[in-house]
Amino acid sequence: MHRRNRLLRIKSSAALLLLGVLSPFALFSGQHLSASAGGVTGGADAHPEWKYSKVIVLPGQTPYAELYLDPEVYAGAEDDLRDLRIVDNSGNFIPFYKESSEEFSEEQLTTYSATLVHSAKKDADTLFDYKVTPLASNIDIQGNRLEFGLPGVNFLLHTQLLGSYDGVAWEPLAEEDLYNVNGRVQSSIELGASYKYGYYRLIAKNNAENLHFPTLTLLRSTRVTHTDHFRQQQDAVYEIQQKDRQTEIIIQNPGRLNISGLQLEIGGSGSFTRRFELYDGEGRLLTATDSGELYRLDFKDTEIASTTIIPDGASSASQLRIVIYNQDDAPLPVEGLKLEYLLDRLVFAAEGGQPLRLLYGNAESAVPQYDIVNFKDYIAGEGKMLAGLGAAELRETPAADTAQSSWFQGRTGFNIVIIAVSLLLIIFLTRKLGRK
């Protein structure tokens, strides 16, 4: 009986020891898990791995919208803009694609006059020969469409067109109907390609009414496509230094804008010519598209000036340096400097809960891939509203309570404590039982 009571006291002591050791750990561990489970969810606080956000201001309701990035975005985003994202107020990503330019296509039309030099009747047909007048003696004639002056009566004629370099040897080109029927007119013949013929012959088939075609105009129609980059201008931050008959202008570009032009505002009056060079912050020479000269030439009634520097390629260097060589002349009175930089535009689906936000500032992100880019041509023909960007907001995830972040609150720490307590219990029980 005495031995049984002794064993019960030993077990009770062991249980109390175990409870006393584990209770504080269990208390703090439970508090830590509760805090970490809360997390950051939804809305403006979603995706805390992005450092900055801007509210997107939508002025109306259309299926698609577009916005232009501002200097704050360029300063905080990755250089290649791969970290840009748009989210709605629930944190869902909104598809978008990025553009930096637009393509425009326009028709260019070259016109040649022609003279009717010969006409003749051949059986039921009538032949009309025309000589084209070149634009200049040293420029080849090139045309791909002919326009004929039509008689002022209703008619329909089948015609054949031939071309010649000398008015002697003729080559067939096309067969087409010319007509004027109740206001419906066909007066042109498309050649399908540009030809350099100086003579054309029109054969009016079965011209029983002896209709006359006295005038011909040769046209060359081409479509030219050119690309316009999005650009913005702002005042530059710069300082001027005078040294060794040179003027050095140091331009700061902390936001790493993609600078495509620098416009100097030079005061005073009178003519000047100065040679210049452009360098980046590391001393590399950047070539310019012009002659490498700044000048102003004042005439009696006219002023000719070139005070804009355009690099061959846009530069996003954090610093640029203009060196103006004055020789023995006085330095130019530079009164201002504007920089032009290239812009990017985001086109996105105006969907999801408002407000939408632009996220940026995440070095670990990759370029997003959205299906919307496959529908660019369709979206280009749709009406898009121009959205704006609000002020930049620094996004911070609440820091964990350092008092609850001790090493023993993790899974590894918990296992270490359990093993240590188990060893203590084994030693304690062994000693107690050894004294029986």
Phi, psi and omega per residue, in radians:
M1 nan -0.769 3.124
H2 -1.101 -0.665 3.140
R3 -1.165 -0.681 -3.137
R4 -1.128 -0.724 3.121
N5 -1.110 -0.641 3.131
R6 -1.119 -0.731 3.127
L7 -1.140 -0.672 3.113
L8 -1.106 -0.705 3.121
R9 -1.132 -0.648 3.125
I10 -1.129 -0.787 -3.133
K11 -1.127 -0.691 3.127
S12 -1.122 -0.722 3.119
S13 -1.109 -0.697 3.133
A14 -1.130 -0.736 -3.140
A15 -1.118 -0.738 3.119
L16 -1.114 -0.677 3.112
L17 -1.094 -0.785 3.138
L18 -1.094 -0.765 -3.139
L19 -1.118 -0.717 -3.124
G20 -1.151 -0.615 -3.127
V21 -1.309 -0.704 -3.015
L22 -1.515 -0.372 -3.043
S23 -1.054 -0.857 3.126
P24 -1.066 -0.692 -3.126
F25 -1.107 -0.774 -3.132
A26 -1.103 -0.674 -3.134
L27 -1.101 -0.922 -3.104
F28 -1.180 -0.653 -3.134
S29 -1.103 -0.726 3.129
G30 -1.103 -0.708 3.119
Q31 -1.108 -0.695 -3.125
H32 -1.136 -0.775 -3.129
L33 -1.114 -0.653 3.128
S34 -1.127 -0.722 -3.130
A35 -1.175 -0.728 -3.083
S36 -1.267 -0.450 -3.120
A37 -1.256 -0.406 -3.116
G38 -1.085 -0.884 3.060
G39 1.100 -2.939 3.094
V40 -2.089 2.056 -3.030
T41 -2.313 2.468 2.902
G42 1.146 2.879 2.986
G43 1.002 -2.548 -3.067
A44 -1.164 -0.339 -3.096
D45 -1.653 0.024 3.132
A46 -1.224 2.717 3.090
H47 0.993 1.091 -3.077
P48 -1.166 -0.160 3.120
E49 -1.231 -0.230 3.035
W50 -1.573 2.343 -2.989
K51 -1.441 -0.614 -3.036
Y52 -2.186 2.739 3.016
S53 -2.553 2.725 3.048
K54 -2.402 2.366 3.045
V55 -1.220 2.371 3.072
I56 -1.669 2.123 -3.097
V57 -1.666 1.989 3.129
L58 -1.754 2.087 -3.060
P59 -1.410 -0.186 -3.081
G60 -2.805 -2.764 -3.111
Q61 -2.194 1.875 2.989
T62 -2.464 2.774 -3.112
P63 -1.083 -0.525 -3.079
Y64 -2.295 2.687 3.117
A65 -2.454 2.876 3.098
E66 -2.426 2.634 3.085
L67 -2.512 2.649 3.100
Y68 -1.818 2.390 3.128
L69 -1.224 2.631 -3.136
D70 -1.987 3.001 -3.081
P71 -1.008 -0.560 3.124
E72 -1.108 -0.647 3.127
V73 -1.178 -0.784 3.130
Y74 -1.075 -0.605 -3.122
A75 -1.233 -0.588 -3.056
G76 -1.725 -0.312 -3.089
A77 -1.534 2.951 3.030
E78 -1.179 2.715 -3.058
D79 -1.003 -0.644 -3.110
D80 -1.611 0.082 3.076
L81 1.078 0.405 -3.127
R82 -1.226 -0.273 -3.057
D83 -1.635 0.108 3.130
L84 -1.254 2.362 3.053
R85 -2.505 2.632 3.014
I86 -2.061 2.289 3.141
V87 -2.257 2.693 3.036
D88 -1.595 -3.026 -3.039
N89 -1.305 -0.056 3.030
S90 -1.788 0.024 3.137
G91 1.532 0.107 3.115
N92 -1.353 2.423 3.128
F93 -1.290 2.399 3.121
I94 -1.824 2.225 -3.128
P95 -1.110 2.520 3.084
F96 -2.721 2.913 2.938
Y97 -2.390 2.773 -3.033
K98 -1.916 2.430 3.076
E99 -2.278 2.582 3.075
S100 -2.131 -0.036 -3.110
S101 -2.802 2.953 3.045
E102 -2.225 2.548 3.074
E103 -1.791 2.346 3.107
F104 -2.120 2.421 3.113
S105 -2.084 2.287 3.140
E106 -2.389 2.650 -3.136
E107 -1.565 2.319 3.025
Q108 -1.956 2.244 -3.018
L109 -2.098 2.158 3.040
T110 -1.883 2.296 -3.031
T111 -2.059 2.321 3.071
Y112 -2.114 2.358 3.015
S113 -1.492 2.772 3.139
A114 -2.455 2.709 -3.114
T115 -2.092 2.346 3.045
L116 -1.303 1.973 -3.053
V117 -1.810 -0.258 -3.104
H118 -2.866 2.485 2.998
S119 -2.506 2.562 -3.091
A120 -2.724 2.690 3.092
K121 -1.695 2.311 3.104
K122 -2.341 1.814 -3.008
D123 0.996 -2.195 -3.128
A124 -1.545 -0.083 -3.085
D125 -1.684 2.794 3.045
T126 -2.159 2.325 -3.139
L127 -1.826 2.345 3.076
F128 -2.192 2.095 3.125
D129 -1.866 2.322 -3.094
Y130 -2.170 2.511 3.044
K131 -1.966 2.218 -3.094
V132 -1.504 2.406 3.109
T133 -1.602 2.073 -3.132
P134 -1.207 2.750 3.106
L135 -1.229 -0.583 3.088
A136 -2.714 2.804 -3.044
S137 -1.170 -0.434 -3.085
N138 -1.854 0.256 -3.130
I139 -2.062 2.227 3.134
D140 -1.166 2.558 3.003
I141 -1.372 2.312 3.074
Q142 -2.431 2.190 -3.130
G143 -2.556 2.641 3.105
N144 -2.314 0.109 3.083
R145 -2.667 2.489 3.111
L146 -2.093 2.355 3.093
E147 -2.014 2.187 -3.124
F148 -1.865 2.503 2.965
G149 -1.361 2.172 -3.014
L150 -1.705 2.658 3.016
P151 -1.102 2.695 -3.084
G152 -1.521 0.519 3.121
V153 -2.187 2.835 3.067
N154 -1.242 2.307 3.121
F155 -2.842 2.891 2.973
L156 -2.586 2.143 -3.119
L157 -2.260 2.419 2.941
H158 -1.446 2.321 -3.083
T159 -2.269 2.788 3.017
Q160 -2.225 2.442 -3.109
L161 -2.055 2.368 3.087
L162 -2.235 2.736 3.111
G163 -2.209 2.710 -3.118
S164 -2.640 2.570 3.068
Y165 -1.506 -0.474 -3.037
D166 -2.196 -0.013 -3.116
G167 1.412 0.136 -3.125
V168 -2.025 -0.982 3.135
A169 -1.621 2.168 -3.040
W170 -1.974 2.502 3.130
E171 -2.147 2.304 -3.134
P172 -1.191 2.457 -3.112
L173 -2.097 -0.833 -3.030
A174 -2.810 2.813 2.974
E175 -2.219 2.276 -3.026
E176 -2.657 2.734 3.050
D177 -1.652 2.357 2.961
L178 -1.945 2.389 -3.110
Y179 -2.753 2.801 3.001
N180 -2.507 1.673 -3.019
V181 -2.191 1.863 3.081
N182 0.893 0.792 3.094
G183 1.530 -0.179 3.071
R184 -1.564 2.105 -2.938
V185 -2.152 2.369 2.934
Q186 -2.251 1.848 -3.042
S187 -2.068 0.022 -3.057
S188 -2.110 2.729 3.042
I189 -2.220 2.100 3.111
E190 -1.492 2.334 -3.127
L191 -1.592 -0.330 3.124
G192 1.468 -0.287 3.102
A193 -2.752 2.931 3.122
S194 -1.536 2.317 3.120
Y195 -2.146 2.714 -3.095
K196 -1.855 0.408 -3.140
Y197 -1.151 2.474 3.062
G198 -1.704 -0.156 -3.121
Y199 -2.355 2.530 3.065
Y200 -2.341 2.510 3.098
R201 -2.138 2.214 3.054
L202 -1.844 2.189 3.081
I203 -1.887 1.953 3.099
A204 -1.539 1.909 -3.063
K205 -1.295 2.416 3.064
N206 0.837 0.903 -3.109
N207 -1.465 1.209 -3.054
A208 -1.144 -0.503 -3.108
E209 -1.566 0.083 3.128
N210 0.904 0.831 3.101
L211 -1.175 2.540 -3.044
H212 -1.992 2.448 3.128
F213 -2.187 1.469 -2.963
P214 -1.380 -0.362 -3.026
T215 -2.153 2.561 3.084
L216 -2.476 2.404 3.022
T217 -2.165 2.207 3.082
L218 -1.654 2.329 -3.101
L219 -2.173 2.563 2.953
R220 -2.150 1.914 -3.096
S221 -1.855 2.162 3.098
T222 -2.311 2.633 3.072
R223 -1.889 2.246 -3.120
V224 -1.978 2.230 3.120
T225 -1.874 2.265 3.093
H226 -2.326 2.719 -3.064
T227 -1.903 2.251 3.068
D228 -1.932 2.085 3.084
H229 -1.410 2.556 3.064
F230 -1.281 2.304 -3.070
R231 -2.356 2.690 3.074
Q232 -2.481 2.604 -3.121
Q233 -2.109 2.518 3.076
Q234 -2.663 2.849 3.086
D235 -1.173 2.426 -3.132
A236 -1.567 2.657 2.991
V237 -1.681 2.061 -3.009
Y238 -2.630 2.889 3.004
E239 -2.404 2.651 -3.081
I240 -2.026 2.335 3.075
Q241 -2.222 2.418 3.095
Q242 -1.898 2.187 3.139
K243 -2.734 2.355 3.005
D244 0.850 0.937 3.101
R245 1.043 0.421 3.117
Q246 -2.243 2.597 2.981
T247 -1.907 2.147 3.096
E248 -1.921 2.204 3.099
I249 -1.984 2.019 -3.102
I250 -1.793 2.085 -3.064
I251 -1.867 2.211 3.126
Q252 -1.604 2.381 3.128
N253 -2.372 1.120 -3.051
P254 -1.118 -0.500 3.120
G255 -1.440 0.023 3.114
R256 0.915 0.842 3.010
L257 -1.150 2.617 -3.118
N258 -1.501 1.520 -2.967
I259 -1.320 2.212 -3.117
S260 -2.004 -0.089 3.133
G261 -2.941 2.635 3.103
L262 -2.294 2.150 -3.100
Q263 -1.972 1.988 3.130
L264 -1.492 2.372 3.041
E265 -1.839 1.861 -3.034
I266 -1.899 2.150 -3.103
G267 -1.476 -2.882 3.136
G268 1.331 -2.969 3.132
S269 -2.435 2.983 -3.141
G270 1.673 2.913 -3.088
S271 -1.528 2.647 3.037
F272 -2.725 2.768 3.018
T273 -2.489 2.231 3.133
R274 -2.390 2.402 3.000
R275 -1.487 2.530 -3.135
F276 -2.392 2.838 2.990
E277 -2.390 2.632 -3.109
L278 -2.108 2.280 -3.127
Y279 -2.225 2.700 2.982
D280 -1.561 -3.101 -3.053
G281 -1.151 -0.337 3.138
E282 -1.700 0.150 3.064
G283 1.515 0.161 3.116
R284 -1.402 2.354 3.129
L285 -1.300 2.262 3.092
L286 -1.876 2.138 -3.137
T287 -1.300 2.611 -3.141
A288 -1.994 2.760 -3.053
T289 -1.368 -0.330 -3.104
D290 -1.629 -2.823 -3.039
S291 -1.415 0.008 -3.080
G292 1.389 0.387 -3.136
E293 -2.241 2.504 2.907
L294 -1.828 2.353 -3.123
Y295 -2.679 2.763 2.970
R296 -2.524 2.168 -3.113
L297 -2.071 1.994 -3.130
D298 -1.699 2.113 3.023
F299 -1.915 -3.066 -3.050
K300 -1.052 -0.847 -3.099
D301 -2.095 0.058 -3.015
T302 -2.422 2.541 3.028
E303 -2.181 2.252 3.069
I304 -1.973 2.194 -3.060
A305 -2.468 2.589 3.004
S306 -2.468 1.761 -3.128
T307 -2.190 0.404 3.112
T308 -1.948 2.322 3.130
I309 -1.877 2.140 -3.123
I310 -2.090 1.915 3.091
P311 -1.111 2.644 3.078
D312 -1.020 -0.629 3.068
G313 -2.345 2.497 -3.137
A314 -1.044 2.553 -3.091
S315 -2.156 2.346 3.078
S316 -1.885 0.382 3.112
A317 -1.035 2.546 -3.111
S318 -1.233 -0.245 3.108
Q319 -2.611 2.433 3.038
L320 -2.161 2.657 -3.113
R321 -2.373 2.154 3.066
I322 -1.771 2.225 3.075
V323 -1.947 2.053 3.126
I324 -1.864 2.183 -3.097
Y325 -1.620 1.930 -3.073
N326 -1.550 -0.286 -2.986
Q327 0.974 -2.200 -3.137
D328 -1.725 0.103 3.110
D329 -1.442 2.798 3.102
A330 -1.192 2.601 3.098
P331 -1.036 2.588 3.100
L332 -1.226 2.441 3.120
P333 -1.379 1.503 -3.139
V334 -1.339 2.034 -3.081
E335 -1.811 -0.171 3.139
G336 -3.055 2.867 -3.140
L337 -2.620 2.200 3.072
K338 -2.002 2.504 3.068
L339 -1.995 2.548 3.076
E340 -1.956 2.309 -3.137
Y341 -2.267 2.746 -3.115
L342 -1.432 2.446 -3.111
L343 -1.886 2.741 2.983
D344 -2.088 2.608 -3.116
R345 -2.160 2.397 3.045
L346 -1.845 2.280 3.055
V347 -1.973 2.225 -3.005
F348 -2.512 2.825 3.074
A349 -1.372 2.148 -3.103
A350 -1.444 1.307 -3.068
E351 -2.330 3.018 3.130
G352 1.514 2.922 -3.127
G353 -1.191 2.486 -3.133
Q354 -1.554 2.675 -0.015
P355 -1.477 2.647 2.975
L356 -1.402 2.696 3.132
R357 -2.335 2.564 2.999
L358 -1.718 2.149 3.088
L359 -1.802 2.509 3.078
Y360 -2.797 2.859 -3.112
G361 1.631 1.050 3.127
N362 -2.546 1.741 -3.059
A363 -1.180 -0.340 -3.080
E364 -1.564 -0.086 -3.060
S365 -1.402 2.760 3.095
A366 -1.948 2.941 3.123
V367 -1.136 2.212 -3.140
P368 -1.277 2.645 3.115
Q369 -2.124 1.976 -3.131
Y370 -2.160 2.556 3.117
D371 -1.140 -0.393 -3.045
I372 -1.013 -0.438 -3.119
V373 -1.141 -0.411 3.137
N374 -1.318 -0.160 -3.101
F375 -1.994 0.428 -3.099
K376 -1.024 -0.765 -3.098
D377 -1.103 -0.690 3.116
Y378 -1.180 -0.797 -3.097
I379 -1.135 -0.565 -3.141
A380 -1.051 -0.513 3.133
G381 -1.534 -0.092 3.135
E382 -1.578 2.734 3.047
G383 -1.283 2.243 -3.134
K384 -2.158 2.347 3.073
M385 -1.501 2.603 3.135
L386 -1.586 1.985 -3.136
A387 -1.575 2.784 3.095
G388 -2.015 2.970 3.129
L389 -2.069 2.383 3.069
G390 -1.421 -2.935 -3.133
A391 -1.267 2.671 3.112
A392 -1.219 2.412 3.104
E393 -2.125 2.245 3.086
L394 -1.427 2.124 -3.077
R395 -1.706 2.158 -3.111
E396 -2.176 2.349 3.044
T397 -1.498 2.294 -3.137
P398 -0.958 2.313 -3.123
A399 -1.268 2.547 3.113
A400 -1.213 2.590 3.131
D401 -1.176 2.028 -3.067
T402 -1.127 -0.449 3.131
A403 -1.211 -0.310 -3.104
Q404 -1.953 0.274 -3.063
S405 -1.991 0.534 3.130
S406 -1.167 2.837 -3.055
W407 -1.104 -0.512 -3.032
F408 -1.396 -0.016 3.140
Q409 -1.477 -0.162 3.093
G410 -1.484 3.014 -3.133
R411 -1.084 -0.711 -3.140
T412 -1.117 -0.780 3.121
G413 -1.073 -0.692 3.126
F414 -1.075 -0.769 3.141
N415 -1.105 -0.690 3.138
I416 -1.096 -0.759 -3.134
V417 -1.107 -0.755 -3.140
I418 -1.057 -0.774 -3.141
I419 -1.104 -0.752 -3.122
A420 -1.107 -0.750 3.134
V421 -1.125 -0.703 3.127
S422 -1.075 -0.728 3.116
L423 -1.120 -0.716 3.113
L424 -1.082 -0.713 3.130
L425 -1.128 -0.728 3.129
I426 -1.070 -0.793 3.138
I427 -1.104 -0.757 -3.115
F428 -1.080 -0.834 -3.114
L429 -1.153 -0.672 3.140
T430 -1.073 -0.753 -3.134
R431 -1.184 -0.708 -3.130
K432 -1.135 -0.781 -3.121
L433 -1.211 -0.484 -3.134
G434 -1.255 -0.231 -3.118
R435 -1.683 0.040 -3.057
K436 -1.133 nan nan
